[in-house]
Amino acid sequence: MLSKQKTMEALTKMYDMFPEAHGELKHRNPYELLIAVILSAQATDVSVNKATPALFEAFPTPEKLAAAPIDDIIPKIKTIGLYRNKAKNIKACAQQLMDRFSGQVPQTREELISLPGVGRKTANVVLGDAFGIPAIAVDTHVERVTKRLRICKLNASVLEVEETLMRKVPKELWVKTHHTLIFFGRYHCTARSPRCEVCPLLDMCQDGKNRMKEKTLNVK
Ligand code: SF4
């Protein structure tokens, strides 16, 4: 595994590559971000961003969403995967915001996780992006990149990936690291075609070196 120092070296190169890394879900307030993140489970941010402007125009507050019939919510999010379940979840979530939190999005992980459709990853995104509270949300990109670079153990669970990153990265860099790892995984170290041949991290990436070796052997 990469040491704390090597991990920061790797991350610094990624920060340089993607200085503009940021959350890509469109939102104007914590309520909209929370709903957008719930909708983004097993769906792309692009598909969520296409649907949410009309959704939030129709239901601009938790109060409006909580009071809406499911059949009015479904058509607004029909282009997003698992929309039936998600319609139920966002309505139930809005109801809980009204019943338990006076229509406000709570600012602790425990309270966020207690809401329908909200898991640890969603809670961490909301903490970091809506409230600036340090948190690292581990999605498929964060997990893949940190394992390829051996920042984390290959058999680490999602929670272990998060805990390893929290140990190795200073707290004030957690949110930036989360966004940078996602950009790096989405646009450079992709699942199918990582760009190892032009990667500034190749010298510290065993996975990348193995891939390059395989490519050379295939050419011969
Ligand atoms: Fe990803 Fe390849 Fe770079 Fe390693 S060398 S971090 S596998 S792109």
Residues whose N, C-alpha, C, O or C-beta is under 5 A from the ligand:
A	BS01	SF4	R148 H188 C189 P194 R195 C196 C199 L201 L202 C205 D207 G208
